[in-house]
Amino acid sequence: MLGLLAPEGVILPIQNGGVARALADRLGEDKILGGFSNLGATMVEPGVYEQKNAGHLLIGELAGGVSERVERVARTLGRAIEVKVSSNLTGAIWSKLLINCSVTTLGALCSQTMRQYMETEAGKKVFRRTYEEALSVALAMGTRLERLAVDPIPPGWPKFGAEEHYESWVEAVIAFYGDIKPSMLQDFERGRKTEIDFINGYVVTLGHESGIPVHMNAAITGVVRQIERGVLQPTRERMNELADQTCERTRGDSI
């Protein structure tokens, strides 16, 4: 891959989760920029996409700050799509990853949008546990999270003293992401390998390294891998099964 780059060339992966970090660790940060799409879109057919919300590409240096090369890439890509540069891209990637772990993956494994699965008690329980685990890992690593569509840290977290504030925060998440067909579900439908190892699987790896409990994200990662292999199908029952694990874990923690 490096042999294909011009002397001053860089690789810009527009992918979720830990992809850019993994590439930088292998190839060097001098060759890698980070970025992700904040656009919600669904492929209707080859070459035809339906955009579900307003958004843009966000790019930057993994080490932070703003460089001339990032601005140069932004100007080039900006001829075709709105591009923004972040001086805290790692924080922004983690904020997006929190959404990927909960909204995207959960919707994929139960074949529903967030708005649909959040109408069930099982969906509410699993979303909350998944998000809290990923958020705990991000903060344990010293990540300075960036606000994207909503604040990445729910009001009052981790105590949630005012439950109505949490519910308002969830409503804001649903308002922005609630009607998007999960990209991972589209991967399932097309028989493609998902990004799970760089999303919930990435959270699990870092959680184990930092001693943060990530039981729900580990369970979700396992379910997605079984769906990839054809052992399970993405149905509403997957959410109920995960919710049952949440109840069992809660009972176990209280003993």
C-alpha positions, 0 to 999 in steps of 0.5 A, spaced: 500 500 500 505 504 501 508 503 495 502 506 491 503 513 495 506 519 492 512 522 496 507 526 500 501 522 499 497 520 505 492 514 506 485 517 508 480 511 511 473 514 511 471 508 516 468 507 523 471 505 529 478 503 530 480 503 523 485 509 522 488 508 529 490 500 526 493 503 520 497 508 523 500 503 528 502 499 522 504 504 517 505 510 521 501 517 523 505 520 518 502 516 512 495 516 515 489 521 516 483 519 520 476 521 518 469 518 518 462 520 514 457 524 518 452 522 513 446 518 513 444 514 507 442 508 504 444 504 497 437 504 494 441 500 488 448 500 485 449 508 484 443 510 487 443 513 494 438 516 499 440 521 504 437 521 510 440 527 514 444 533 513 451 531 514 458 531 512 465 528 512 470 530 518 477 529 517 483 530 521 490 528 524 490 522 529 495 526 534 490 532 534 491 539 531 490 542 524 495 541 519 497 543 512 496 537 509 489 536 512 487 542 509 489 541 503 485 534 503 479 538 505 479 543 499 480 537 494 474 533 497 470 539 498 469 540 491 464 534 491 462 534 498 462 538 504 468 537 509 470 539 515 476 539 519 477 537 526 483 539 531 480 533 536 479 527 531 480 522 536 475 525 540 470 525 534 471 518 532 470 516 539 463 520 539 461 517 532 463 510 535 459 510 541 453 511 536 456 506 531 456 501 537 449 502 540 445 505 534 448 501 528 450 495 531 443 494 535 439 496 529 443 491 524 442 485 529 435 486 530 433 488 523 430 495 525 431 502 525 433 505 532 426 508 532 423 501 532 427 498 537 427 503 542 419 502 542 421 496 546 423 495 553 428 490 551 431 495 546 431 501 551 435 496 556 440 494 551 442 500 548 443 503 555 448 498 557 451 498 550 452 505 550 454 506 557 460 501 557 463 504 550 462 511 554 466 508 560 472 505 555 472 512 552 473 516 558 478 511 561 482 512 556 482 519 557 478 521 550 476 528 550 469 527 546 467 531 541 459 533 540 457 531 533 449 531 532 448 530 540 452 531 546 456 524 547 455 524 555 448 524 557 446 529 562 448 527 569 452 521 567 454 516 570 448 517 576 442 519 571 439 522 577 434 526 573 431 520 569 427 525 565 433 529 562 436 522 560 430 521 556 430 527 553 437 526 551 435 519 548 429 523 544 435 527 541 439 521 539 433 518 535 431 525 532 437 524 528 439 517 527 432 514 529 430 512 521 437 511 518 437 503 516 443 501 519 449 500 514 451 493 518 444 491 516 446 492 509 452 488 510 448 482 512 443 483 506 449 483 501 453 477 505 459 482 506 463 482 512 462 487 517 466 492 521 464 489 528 472 488 529 473 495 529 466 497 532 464 493 538 469 489 538 474 494 538 471 497 545 471 490 547 479 489 546 480 496 549 475 494 555 479 488 557 486 492 556 483 497 561 479 493 566 473 496 564 467 491 564 464 490 557 460 484 557 454 487 553 459 489 547 462 482 548 455 479 547 453 483 541 460 482 538 459 474 538 452 475 535 454 479 529 459 474 528 454 468 528 450 472 523 456 473 519 457 466 519 450 464 517 449 461 524 443 466 526 439 471 522 438 478 524 431 478 527 427 482 533 429 476 537 436 477 538 434 484 542 430 480 547 436 475 548 441 480 549 436 484 554 435 477 558 443 477 559 442 484 561 437 482 567 442 476 568 448 480 569 444 485 573 442 480 578 449 477 578 452 484 580 447 485 586 449 478 589 
